[in-house]
Amino acid sequence: MRYQITGKQIDIGDALQTHVKQELGAVVDKYAERPTDAMVIFSRSAHEYVCEATVHLSTGLTAQAKAHANEIYAAFDSCAEKMEKQLRRYKRRLKDHHRDRSQPVELSGASSYILAANDGAEDVEPDSLAPIIIAEMETRIPSLSVGEAVMQMELAGAPLLVFRNEKTGGVNVVHRRDDGNVGWIDT
């Protein structure tokens, strides 16, 4: 597994990098088969250290965790615990479904745009209905079953996930509803 351990305006020493590789490696090896890479980013938020970890699995799914603590090692340990919990749930769900994905998730390209905010001027009529595009990026849309899409959305901690339905081939969306349930939009 490849590791990318960085700090945002923080010097990450060799001891911390070794600790991260050992602990995260043990967690990932225990629950995930063939992980491809892990990215761990340390930063500061006021008096707290923040640790964000992302692990990409060979199946195409991604697990993410984030934790805060007053000490940098405690922040990582908390983040590793959250990652372990996510991977344990992921593995249990795969066993419950009695389905092992034999091939990696197919990804197709798409464009992603960031539009300018309204700057709180809700009462003001816009000059045109064409929004201002701030950024344009390339994104990937995975080809998943609905169950895998819900699992991926929960692993990523995202409010929604756009995916290509393996069964129908159409573009679908799963999203977290305000009442806590998961919604599924089948186009």
Backbone as JSON Lines, residues from 0, in Angstrom:
{"i":0,"aa":"M","n":[0.85,-1.17,0.0],"ca":[0.0,0.0,0.0],"c":[0.89,1.23,0.0]}
{"i":1,"aa":"R","n":[0.52,2.21,-0.81],"ca":[1.25,3.48,-0.86],"c":[0.68,4.44,0.18]}
{"i":2,"aa":"Y","n":[1.56,5.15,0.87],"ca":[1.16,6.12,1.88],"c":[1.58,7.51,1.43]}
{"i":3,"aa":"Q","n":[0.7,8.48,1.63],"ca":[1.05,9.89,1.44],"c":[0.67,10.59,2.74]}
{"i":4,"aa":"I","n":[1.67,10.92,3.53],"ca":[1.45,11.54,4.84],"c":[2.0,12.95,4.78]}
{"i":5,"aa":"T","n":[1.12,13.94,4.94],"ca":[1.53,15.34,4.82],"c":[0.95,16.16,5.96]}
{"i":6,"aa":"G","n":[1.5,17.35,6.12],"ca":[1.01,18.29,7.11],"c":[0.78,19.64,6.48]}
{"i":7,"aa":"K","n":[-0.33,20.26,6.81],"ca":[-0.61,21.61,6.33],"c":[-0.04,22.58,7.36]}
{"i":8,"aa":"Q","n":[1.06,23.19,7.01],"ca":[1.78,24.14,7.86],"c":[2.19,23.51,9.19]}
{"i":9,"aa":"I","n":[2.44,22.18,9.14],"ca":[2.93,21.43,10.31],"c":[4.05,20.54,9.82]}
{"i":10,"aa":"D","n":[5.12,20.46,10.6],"ca":[6.22,19.57,10.26],"c":[5.89,18.17,10.79]}
{"i":11,"aa":"I","n":[5.82,17.2,9.88],"ca":[5.53,15.82,10.24],"c":[6.85,15.07,10.34]}
{"i":12,"aa":"G","n":[7.17,14.62,11.54],"ca":[8.44,13.94,11.75],"c":[8.4,12.48,11.32]}
{"i":13,"aa":"D","n":[9.58,11.86,11.3],"ca":[9.69,10.45,10.9],"c":[8.97,9.53,11.88]}
{"i":14,"aa":"A","n":[9.0,9.86,13.16],"ca":[8.35,9.01,14.17],"c":[6.84,8.96,13.94]}
{"i":15,"aa":"L","n":[6.23,10.1,13.66],"ca":[4.8,10.13,13.4],"c":[4.47,9.38,12.12]}
{"i":16,"aa":"Q","n":[5.29,9.54,11.07],"ca":[5.05,8.82,9.82],"c":[5.13,7.3,10.04]}
{"i":17,"aa":"T","n":[6.1,6.86,10.8],"ca":[6.24,5.43,11.11],"c":[5.03,4.92,11.88]}
{"i":18,"aa":"H","n":[4.58,5.71,12.87],"ca":[3.4,5.35,13.67],"c":[2.16,5.24,12.79]}
{"i":19,"aa":"V","n":[1.98,6.21,11.89],"ca":[0.82,6.2,10.99],"c":[0.86,4.97,10.09]}
{"i":20,"aa":"K","n":[2.01,4.68,9.51],"ca":[2.12,3.52,8.61],"c":[1.83,2.21,9.34]}
{"i":21,"aa":"Q","n":[2.35,2.07,10.55],"ca":[2.13,0.83,11.31],"c":[0.67,0.68,11.73]}
{"i":22,"aa":"E","n":[0.12,1.71,12.33],"ca":[-1.24,1.61,12.86],"c":[-2.29,1.53,11.75]}
{"i":23,"aa":"L","n":[-2.19,2.41,10.77],"ca":[-3.17,2.41,9.68],"c":[-3.02,1.14,8.84]}
{"i":24,"aa":"G","n":[-1.79,0.7,8.65],"ca":[-1.55,-0.55,7.92],"c":[-2.2,-1.73,8.61]}
{"i":25,"aa":"A","n":[-2.1,-1.79,9.95],"ca":[-2.71,-2.89,10.71],"c":[-4.23,-2.86,10.59]}
{"i":26,"aa":"V","n":[-4.82,-1.68,10.68],"ca":[-6.27,-1.54,10.58],"c":[-6.76,-1.95,9.2]}
{"i":27,"aa":"V","n":[-6.1,-1.44,8.18],"ca":[-6.53,-1.7,6.81],"c":[-6.32,-3.16,6.44]}
{"i":28,"aa":"D","n":[-5.19,-3.74,6.83],"ca":[-4.93,-5.15,6.51],"c":[-5.94,-6.08,7.19]}
{"i":29,"aa":"K","n":[-6.42,-5.67,8.35],"ca":[-7.36,-6.51,9.1],"c":[-8.72,-6.6,8.4]}
{"i":30,"aa":"Y","n":[-9.19,-5.49,7.81],"ca":[-10.54,-5.45,7.29],"c":[-10.66,-5.32,5.78]}
{"i":31,"aa":"A","n":[-9.65,-4.85,5.1],"ca":[-9.77,-4.59,3.67],"c":[-8.8,-5.46,2.89]}
{"i":32,"aa":"E","n":[-9.29,-5.98,1.79],"ca":[-8.43,-6.77,0.91],"c":[-7.84,-5.86,-0.15]}
{"i":33,"aa":"R","n":[-6.56,-5.97,-0.37],"ca":[-5.84,-5.25,-1.42],"c":[-6.1,-3.74,-1.43]}
{"i":34,"aa":"P","n":[-5.78,-3.03,-0.34],"ca":[-5.88,-1.57,-0.4],"c":[-4.82,-1.02,-1.34]}
{"i":35,"aa":"T","n":[-5.13,0.04,-2.04],"ca":[-4.18,0.57,-3.02],"c":[-3.35,1.7,-2.45]}
{"i":36,"aa":"D","n":[-4.0,2.69,-1.84],"ca":[-3.22,3.78,-1.27],"c":[-3.99,4.46,-0.14]}
{"i":37,"aa":"A","n":[-3.21,5.17,0.69],"ca":[-3.77,5.9,1.83],"c":[-3.18,7.29,1.85]}
{"i":38,"aa":"M","n":[-4.03,8.27,2.13],"ca":[-3.59,9.66,2.23],"c":[-3.99,10.18,3.61]}
{"i":39,"aa":"V","n":[-3.02,10.66,4.37],"ca":[-3.26,11.19,5.71],"c":[-2.75,12.62,5.74]}
{"i":40,"aa":"I","n":[-3.63,13.54,6.16],"ca":[-3.27,14.96,6.21],"c":[-3.48,15.46,7.64]}
{"i":41,"aa":"F","n":[-2.44,16.07,8.19],"ca":[-2.52,16.68,9.52],"c":[-2.57,18.19,9.35]}
{"i":42,"aa":"S","n":[-3.38,18.85,10.18],"ca":[-3.46,20.32,10.16],"c":[-3.83,20.81,11.55]}
{"i":43,"aa":"R","n":[-3.85,22.13,11.7],"ca":[-4.23,22.74,12.98],"c":[-5.51,23.52,12.8]}
{"i":44,"aa":"S","n":[-6.35,23.47,13.81],"ca":[-7.55,24.28,13.86],"c":[-7.59,24.88,15.26]}
{"i":45,"aa":"A","n":[-7.16,26.13,15.35],"ca":[-7.01,26.82,16.63],"c":[-6.03,26.03,17.5]}
{"i":46,"aa":"H","n":[-6.48,25.51,18.64],"ca":[-5.59,24.79,19.55],"c":[-5.59,23.28,19.3]}
{"i":47,"aa":"E","n":[-6.41,22.81,18.38],"ca":[-6.54,21.37,18.13],"c":[-5.78,20.94,16.88]}
{"i":48,"aa":"Y","n":[-5.36,19.69,16.89],"ca":[-4.8,19.07,15.7],"c":[-5.94,18.33,14.99]}
{"i":49,"aa":"V","n":[-5.93,18.36,13.67],"ca":[-6.94,17.69,12.86],"c":[-6.23,16.65,12.01]}
{"i":50,"aa":"C","n":[-6.79,15.45,11.98],"ca":[-6.24,14.38,11.15],"c":[-7.34,13.9,10.21]}
{"i":51,"aa":"E","n":[-7.05,13.94,8.9],"ca":[-7.98,13.45,7.88],"c":[-7.3,12.3,7.16]}
{"i":52,"aa":"A","n":[-7.98,11.16,7.08],"ca":[-7.42,9.98,6.41],"c":[-8.37,9.5,5.33]}
{"i":53,"aa":"T","n":[-7.82,9.13,4.19],"ca":[-8.58,8.58,3.08],"c":[-7.85,7.33,2.6]}
{"i":54,"aa":"V","n":[-8.59,6.22,2.51],"ca":[-8.03,4.96,2.03],"c":[-8.82,4.53,0.8]}
{"i":55,"aa":"H","n":[-8.12,4.29,-0.29],"ca":[-8.73,3.8,-1.52],"c":[-8.56,2.29,-1.57]}
{"i":56,"aa":"L","n":[-9.66,1.58,-1.79],"ca":[-9.64,0.13,-1.85],"c":[-9.61,-0.33,-3.3]}
{"i":57,"aa":"S","n":[-9.15,-1.55,-3.52],"ca":[-9.03,-2.05,-4.89],"c":[-10.39,-2.23,-5.55]}
{"i":58,"aa":"T","n":[-11.45,-2.3,-4.77],"ca":[-12.79,-2.43,-5.34],"c":[-13.3,-1.11,-5.9]}
{"i":59,"aa":"G","n":[-12.56,-0.03,-5.67],"ca":[-12.97,1.28,-6.15],"c":[-13.65,2.11,-5.09]}
{"i":60,"aa":"L","n":[-13.98,1.51,-3.95],"ca":[-14.61,2.24,-2.86],"c":[-13.55,3.01,-2.07]}
{"i":61,"aa":"T","n":[-13.99,4.05,-1.4],"ca":[-13.1,4.91,-0.64],"c":[-13.63,5.07,0.78]}
{"i":62,"aa":"A","n":[-12.77,4.92,1.77],"ca":[-13.15,5.13,3.17],"c":[-12.44,6.38,3.66]}
{"i":63,"aa":"Q","n":[-13.19,7.24,4.37],"ca":[-12.63,8.49,4.89],"c":[-12.96,8.63,6.36]}
{"i":64,"aa":"A","n":[-12.04,9.26,7.1],"ca":[-12.27,9.53,8.51],"c":[-11.57,10.85,8.86]}
{"i":65,"aa":"K","n":[-12.13,11.53,9.87],"ca":[-11.57,12.81,10.31],"c":[-11.73,12.89,11.81]}
{"i":66,"aa":"A","n":[-10.7,13.38,12.51],"ca":[-10.77,13.49,13.96],"c":[-9.99,14.71,14.44]}
{"i":67,"aa":"H","n":[-10.38,15.22,15.61],"ca":[-9.75,16.37,16.25],"c":[-9.26,15.94,17.64]}
{"i":68,"aa":"A","n":[-8.13,16.48,18.08],"ca":[-7.64,16.25,19.44],"c":[-6.6,17.31,19.77]}
{"i":69,"aa":"N","n":[-6.29,17.42,21.06],"ca":[-5.31,18.42,21.51],"c":[-3.88,18.01,21.19]}
{"i":70,"aa":"E","n":[-3.64,16.71,20.98],"ca":[-2.32,16.21,20.63],"c":[-2.39,15.53,19.27]}
{"i":71,"aa":"I","n":[-1.3,15.59,18.52],"ca":[-1.31,15.09,17.15],"c":[-1.44,13.56,17.1]}
{"i":72,"aa":"Y","n":[-0.81,12.84,18.02],"ca":[-0.92,11.38,18.05],"c":[-2.34,10.96,18.43]}
{"i":73,"aa":"A","n":[-2.95,11.68,19.37],"ca":[-4.32,11.38,19.78],"c":[-5.3,11.63,18.63]}
{"i":74,"aa":"A","n":[-5.04,12.66,17.84],"ca":[-5.89,12.95,16.69],"c":[-5.81,11.81,15.68]}
{"i":75,"aa":"F","n":[-4.59,11.32,15.43],"ca":[-4.46,10.21,14.49],"c":[-5.1,8.94,15.04]}
{"i":76,"aa":"D","n":[-4.88,8.64,16.32],"ca":[-5.44,7.42,16.9],"c":[-6.97,7.42,16.83]}
{"i":77,"aa":"S","n":[-7.57,8.58,17.09],"ca":[-9.03,8.71,16.99],"c":[-9.49,8.52,15.54]}
{"i":78,"aa":"C","n":[-8.74,9.09,14.63],"ca":[-9.05,8.95,13.2],"c":[-8.93,7.49,12.77]}
{"i":79,"aa":"A","n":[-7.91,6.79,13.24],"ca":[-7.71,5.38,12.91],"c":[-8.85,4.53,13.46]}
{"i":80,"aa":"E","n":[-9.35,4.86,14.66],"ca":[-10.49,4.14,15.23],"c":[-11.73,4.31,14.36]}
{"i":81,"aa":"K","n":[-11.96,5.53,13.89],"ca":[-13.12,5.77,13.02],"c":[-12.97,5.01,11.71]}
{"i":82,"aa":"M","n":[-11.76,4.99,11.17],"ca":[-11.5,4.26,9.93],"c":[-11.74,2.76,10.14]}
{"i":83,"aa":"E","n":[-11.27,2.24,11.27],"ca":[-11.47,0.83,11.55],"c":[-12.96,0.49,11.65]}
{"i":84,"aa":"K","n":[-13.72,1.36,12.28],"ca":[-15.18,1.14,12.41],"c":[-15.84,1.12,11.03]}
{"i":85,"aa":"Q","n":[-15.44,2.05,10.16],"ca":[-16.01,2.09,8.81],"c":[-15.66,0.84,8.03]}
{"i":86,"aa":"L","n":[-14.41,0.43,8.08],"ca":[-13.98,-0.74,7.33],"c":[-14.62,-2.02,7.87]}
{"i":87,"aa":"R","n":[-14.83,-2.09,9.19],"ca":[-15.51,-3.24,9.79],"c":[-16.95,-3.32,9.28]}
{"i":88,"aa":"R","n":[-17.63,-2.18,9.25],"ca":[-19.0,-2.16,8.72],"c":[-19.03,-2.53,7.25]}
{"i":89,"aa":"Y","n":[-18.07,-2.04,6.49],"ca":[-17.98,-2.33,5.06],"c":[-17.81,-3.83,4.83]}
{"i":90,"aa":"K","n":[-16.91,-4.44,5.58],"ca":[-16.66,-5.87,5.42],"c":[-17.89,-6.68,5.83]}
{"i":91,"aa":"R","n":[-18.55,-6.28,6.9],"ca":[-19.75,-6.98,7.36],"c":[-20.86,-6.89,6.32]}
{"i":92,"aa":"R","n":[-21.01,-5.74,5.7],"ca":[-22.04,-5.59,4.67],"c":[-21.74,-6.45,3.46]}
{"i":93,"aa":"L","n":[-20.49,-6.54,3.08],"ca":[-20.13,-7.4,1.96],"c":[-20.45,-8.86,2.28]}
{"i":94,"aa":"K","n":[-20.18,-9.28,3.52],"ca":[-20.5,-10.65,3.9],"c":[-22.01,-10.86,3.94]}
{"i":95,"aa":"D","n":[-22.75,-9.87,4.44],"ca":[-24.21,-9.97,4.52],"c":[-24.82,-10.12,3.14]}
{"i":96,"aa":"H","n":[-24.26,-9.46,2.17],"ca":[-24.82,-9.51,0.82],"c":[-24.35,-10.75,0.06]}
{"i":97,"aa":"H","n":[-23.43,-11.51,0.65],"ca":[-22.89,-12.72,0.02],"c":[-22.4,-12.44,-1.39]}
{"i":98,"aa":"R","n":[-21.79,-11.3,-1.55],"ca":[-21.33,-10.94,-2.9],"c":[-19.97,-10.29,-2.79]}
{"i":99,"aa":"D","n":[-19.0,-10.9,-3.35],"ca":[-17.67,-10.3,-3.43],"c":[-17.5,-9.75,-4.83]}
{"i":100,"aa":"R","n":[-17.14,-8.51,-4.92],"ca":[-16.9,-7.9,-6.22],"c":[-15.59,-8.46,-6.75]}
{"i":101,"aa":"S","n":[-15.66,-9.17,-7.86],"ca":[-14.46,-9.8,-8.41],"c":[-13.63,-8.83,-9.23]}
{"i":102,"aa":"Q","n":[-14.25,-7.77,-9.76],"ca":[-13.53,-6.8,-10.57],"c":[-13.67,-5.4,-9.96]}
{"i":103,"aa":"P","n":[-12.71,-4.54,-10.19],"ca":[-12.8,-3.18,-9.67],"c":[-14.01,-2.43,-10.24]}
{"i":104,"aa":"V","n":[-14.42,-1.41,-9.52],"ca":[-15.53,-0.57,-9.95],"c":[-15.13,0.18,-11.21]}
{"i":105,"aa":"E","n":[-16.03,0.17,-12.2],"ca":[-15.8,0.94,-13.43],"c":[-16.05,2.41,-13.16]}
{"i":106,"aa":"L","n":[-15.2,3.27,-13.68],"ca":[-15.36,4.71,-13.51],"c":[-15.49,5.35,-14.87]}
{"i":107,"aa":"S","n":[-16.44,6.28,-15.0],"ca":[-16.58,7.03,-16.24],"c":[-16.37,8.51,-15.93]}
{"i":108,"aa":"G","n":[-15.84,9.25,-16.88],"ca":[-15.52,10.66,-16.68],"c":[-16.74,11.56,-16.79]}
{"i":109,"aa":"A","n":[-16.69,12.67,-16.11],"ca":[-17.73,13.68,-16.16],"c":[-17.13,15.02,-15.76]}
{"i":110,"aa":"S","n":[-17.83,16.1,-16.06],"ca":[-17.38,17.44,-15.67],"c":[-18.09,17.85,-14.4]}
{"i":111,"aa":"S","n":[-17.37,18.54,-13.54],"ca":[-17.91,19.05,-12.28],"c":[-17.65,20.55,-12.24]}
{"i":112,"aa":"Y","n":[-18.65,21.33,-11.89],"ca":[-18.54,22.79,-11.89],"c":[-18.84,23.34,-10.51]}
{"i":113,"aa":"I","n":[-18.16,24.41,-10.14],"ca":[-18.46,25.15,-8.92],"c":[-19.03,26.49,-9.37]}
{"i":114,"aa":"L","n":[-20.24,26.79,-8.89],"ca":[-20.93,28.02,-9.29],"c":[-20.79,29.07,-8.2]}
{"i":115,"aa":"A","n":[-20.8,30.33,-8.6],"ca":[-20.65,31.45,-7.67],"c":[-21.88,31.53,-6.77]}
{"i":116,"aa":"A","n":[-21.63,31.87,-5.5],"ca":[-22.71,32.05,-4.54],"c":[-23.44,33.35,-4.82]}
{"i":117,"aa":"N","n":[-24.62,33.46,-4.23],"ca":[-25.46,34.63,-4.44],"c":[-25.06,35.8,-3.54]}
{"i":118,"aa":"D","n":[-24.11,35.59,-2.62],"ca":[-23.63,36.61,-1.67],"c":[-24.73,37.2,-0.82]}
{"i":119,"aa":"G","n":[-25.73,36.42,-0.46],"ca":[-26.79,36.86,0.43],"c":[-27.77,37.84,-0.17]}
{"i":120,"aa":"A","n":[-27.64,38.16,-1.43],"ca":[-28.55,39.11,-2.08],"c":[-29.76,38.35,-2.64]}
{"i":121,"aa":"E","n":[-30.59,37.85,-1.73],"ca":[-31.74,37.06,-2.14],"c":[-32.86,37.92,-2.73]}
{"i":122,"aa":"D","n":[-32.96,39.16,-2.27],"ca":[-34.04,40.03,-2.73],"c":[-33.71,40.69,-4.06]}
{"i":123,"aa":"V","n":[-32.44,40.69,-4.44],"ca":[-32.02,41.36,-5.66],"c":[-32.23,40.42,-6.85]}
{"i":124,"aa":"E","n":[-32.83,40.93,-7.89],"ca":[-33.07,40.15,-9.11],"c":[-31.74,40.01,-9.86]}
{"i":125,"aa":"P","n":[-31.34,38.78,-10.24],"ca":[-30.09,38.62,-10.97],"c":[-30.2,39.21,-12.38]}
{"i":126,"aa":"D","n":[-29.05,39.68,-12.9],"ca":[-29.02,40.26,-14.25],"c":[-29.35,39.22,-15.3]}
{"i":127,"aa":"S","n":[-28.84,38.02,-15.13],"ca":[-29.14,36.95,-16.08],"c":[-29.31,35.65,-15.32]}
{"i":128,"aa":"L","n":[-29.89,34.67,-15.95],"ca":[-30.09,33.38,-15.3],"c":[-28.91,32.45,-15.5]}
{"i":129,"aa":"A","n":[-27.88,32.9,-16.19],"ca":[-26.68,32.1,-16.38],"c":[-25.76,32.31,-15.18]}
{"i":130,"aa":"P","n":[-25.48,31.25,-14.4],"ca":[-24.61,31.41,-13.22],"c":[-23.16,31.59,-13.63]}
{"i":131,"aa":"I","n":[-22.4,32.18,-12.74],"ca":[-20.97,32.39,-12.98],"c":[-20.24,31.13,-12.53]}
{"i":132,"aa":"I","n":[-19.44,30.54,-13.42],"ca":[-18.69,29.34,-13.1],"c":[-17.34,29.75,-12.53]}
{"i":133,"aa":"I","n":[-17.07,29.32,-11.3],"ca":[-15.82,29.65,-10.63],"c":[-14.73,28.65,-11.0]}
{"i":134,"aa":"A","n":[-15.08,27.35,-11.01],"ca":[-14.09,26.31,-11.29],"c":[-14.74,25.18,-12.08]}
{"i":135,"aa":"E","n":[-13.93,24.56,-12.92],"ca":[-14.37,23.41,-13.7],"c":[-13.35,22.3,-13.47]}
{"i":136,"aa":"M","n":[-13.84,21.13,-13.07],"ca":[-12.95,20.02,-12.75],"c":[-13.44,18.74,-13.41]}
{"i":137,"aa":"E","n":[-12.55,17.79,-13.51],"ca":[-12.89,16.45,-14.0],"c":[-13.25,15.6,-12.79]}
{"i":138,"aa":"T","n":[-14.32,14.83,-12.87],"ca":[-14.72,13.94,-11.79],"c":[-15.02,12.56,-12.37]}
{"i":139,"aa":"R","n":[-15.11,11.59,-11.52],"ca":[-15.36,10.21,-11.95],"c":[-16.7,9.74,-11.38]}
{"i":140,"aa":"I","n":[-17.47,9.06,-12.2],"ca":[-18.75,8.5,-11.76],"c":[-18.61,6.98,-11.73]}
{"i":141,"aa":"P","n":[-18.74,6.37,-10.54],"ca":[-18.56,4.92,-10.43],"c":[-19.79,4.16,-10.93]}
{"i":142,"aa":"S","n":[-19.57,2.95,-11.38],"ca":[-20.63,2.05,-11.79],"c":[-20.85,1.06,-10.65]}
{"i":143,"aa":"L","n":[-21.95,1.22,-9.91],"ca":[-22.2,0.47,-8.68],"c":[-23.63,-0.05,-8.64]}
{"i":144,"aa":"S","n":[-23.89,-0.98,-7.73],"ca":[-25.27,-1.34,-7.42],"c":[-25.79,-0.29,-6.44]}
{"i":145,"aa":"V","n":[-27.09,-0.27,-6.2],"ca":[-27.66,0.73,-5.29],"c":[-27.13,0.53,-3.88]}
{"i":146,"aa":"G","n":[-27.03,-0.73,-3.44],"ca":[-26.5,-1.01,-2.1],"c":[-25.07,-0.54,-1.94]}
{"i":147,"aa":"E","n":[-24.25,-0.78,-2.96],"ca":[-22.86,-0.33,-2.9],"c":[-22.77,1.19,-2.92]}
{"i":148,"aa":"A","n":[-23.68,1.84,-3.64],"ca":[-23.68,3.31,-3.7],"c":[-24.02,3.88,-2.32]}
{"i":149,"aa":"V","n":[-24.98,3.3,-1.64],"ca":[-25.34,3.77,-0.3],"c":[-24.16,3.55,0.64]}
{"i":150,"aa":"M","n":[-23.51,2.39,0.53],"ca":[-22.35,2.11,1.37],"c":[-21.22,3.09,1.08]}
{"i":151,"aa":"Q","n":[-20.96,3.38,-0.19],"ca":[-19.9,4.33,-0.56],"c":[-20.22,5.73,-0.04]}
{"i":152,"aa":"M","n":[-21.5,6.14,-0.13],"ca":[-21.89,7.45,0.37],"c":[-21.65,7.54,1.87]}
{"i":153,"aa":"E","n":[-22.0,6.49,2.61],"ca":[-21.79,6.49,4.05],"c":[-20.31,6.43,4.4]}
{"i":154,"aa":"L","n":[-19.53,5.65,3.67],"ca":[-18.09,5.59,3.93],"c":[-17.43,6.94,3.71]}
{"i":155,"aa":"A","n":[-17.87,7.64,2.66],"ca":[-17.28,8.94,2.35],"c":[-17.83,10.05,3.24]}
{"i":156,"aa":"G","n":[-18.93,9.8,3.93],"ca":[-19.55,10.84,4.75],"c":[-20.14,11.95,3.91]}
{"i":157,"aa":"A","n":[-20.5,11.62,2.68],"ca":[-21.03,12.62,1.74],"c":[-22.55,12.71,1.87]}
{"i":158,"aa":"P","n":[-23.12,13.88,1.57],"ca":[-24.59,14.02,1.62],"c":[-25.28,13.35,0.43]}
{"i":159,"aa":"L","n":[-24.54,13.15,-0.67],"ca":[-25.12,12.48,-1.84],"c":[-24.04,11.85,-2.68]}
{"i":160,"aa":"L","n":[-24.45,10.92,-3.55],"ca":[-23.52,10.26,-4.44],"c":[-24.2,10.03,-5.78]}
{"i":161,"aa":"V","n":[-23.55,10.48,-6.85],"ca":[-24.02,10.24,-8.21],"c":[-23.29,9.0,-8.71]}
{"i":162,"aa":"F","n":[-24.03,8.03,-9.28],"ca":[-23.41,6.81,-9.75],"c":[-24.17,6.26,-10.96]}
{"i":163,"aa":"R","n":[-23.51,5.37,-11.69],"ca":[-24.15,4.68,-12.81],"c":[-24.63,3.35,-12.27]}
{"i":164,"aa":"N","n":[-25.93,3.09,-12.39],"ca":[-26.53,1.87,-11.89],"c":[-26.07,0.69,-12.73]}
{"i":165,"aa":"E","n":[-25.45,-0.32,-12.09],"ca":[-24.95,-1.48,-12.82],"c":[-26.06,-2.26,-13.51]}
{"i":166,"aa":"K","n":[-27.23,-2.26,-12.88],"ca":[-28.33,-3.06,-13.41],"c":[-28.98,-2.42,-14.63]}
{"i":167,"aa":"T","n":[-29.26,-1.11,-14.55],"ca":[-29.98,-0.44,-15.64],"c":[-29.08,0.36,-16.57]}
{"i":168,"aa":"G","n":[-27.87,0.71,-16.1],"ca":[-26.96,1.52,-16.9],"c":[-27.25,3.0,-16.84]}
{"i":169,"aa":"G","n":[-28.32,3.4,-16.16],"ca":[-28.68,4.82,-16.05],"c":[-27.94,5.51,-14.92]}
{"i":170,"aa":"V","n":[-27.91,6.83,-14.99],"ca":[-27.29,7.63,-13.93],"c":[-28.31,7.79,-12.8]}
{"i":171,"aa":"N","n":[-27.89,7.44,-11.58],"ca":[-28.74,7.49,-10.4],"c":[-28.09,8.35,-9.33]}
{"i":172,"aa":"V","n":[-28.88,8.73,-8.33],"ca":[-28.38,9.51,-7.19],"c":[-28.94,8.9,-5.92]}
{"i":173,"aa":"V","n":[-28.09,8.7,-4.92],"ca":[-28.55,8.38,-3.57],"c":[-28.17,9.57,-2.7]}
{"i":174,"aa":"H","n":[-29.06,9.91,-1.75],"ca":[-28.82,11.08,-0.91],"c":[-29.38,10.85,0.48]}
{"i":175,"aa":"R","n":[-28.79,11.55,1.45],"ca":[-29.26,11.5,2.83],"c":[-30.38,12.51,2.98]}
{"i":176,"aa":"R","n":[-31.55,12.02,3.4],"ca":[-32.72,12.9,3.57],"c":[-32.67,13.6,4.93]}
{"i":177,"aa":"D","n":[-33.48,14.66,5.07],"ca":[-33.52,15.4,6.33],"c":[-34.02,14.53,7.48]}
{"i":178,"aa":"D","n":[-34.89,13.53,7.18],"ca":[-35.41,12.67,8.23],"c":[-34.46,11.53,8.61]}
{"i":179,"aa":"G","n":[-33.24,11.5,8.01],"ca":[-32.24,10.51,8.34],"c":[-32.25,9.3,7.43]}
{"i":180,"aa":"N","n":[-33.27,9.13,6.62],"ca":[-33.33,8.01,5.69],"c":[-32.52,8.33,4.44]}
{"i":181,"aa":"V","n":[-32.35,7.32,3.6],"ca":[-31.61,7.48,2.35],"c":[-32.6,7.52,1.21]}
{"i":182,"aa":"G","n":[-32.47,8.53,0.34],"ca":[-33.31,8.64,-0.85],"c":[-32.54,8.12,-2.07]}
{"i":183,"aa":"W","n":[-33.29,7.58,-3.04],"ca":[-32.67,7.05,-4.27],"c":[-33.44,7.61,-5.45]}
{"i":184,"aa":"I","n":[-32.73,8.32,-6.32],"ca":[-33.33,8.89,-7.53],"c":[-32.86,8.06,-8.71]}
{"i":185,"aa":"D","n":[-33.82,7.41,-9.39],"ca":[-33.54,6.57,-10.54],"c":[-34.06,7.31,-11.78]}
{"i":186,"aa":"T","n":[-33.16,7.78,-12.64],"ca":[-33.59,8.57,-13.8],"c":[-34.15,7.7,-14.9]}
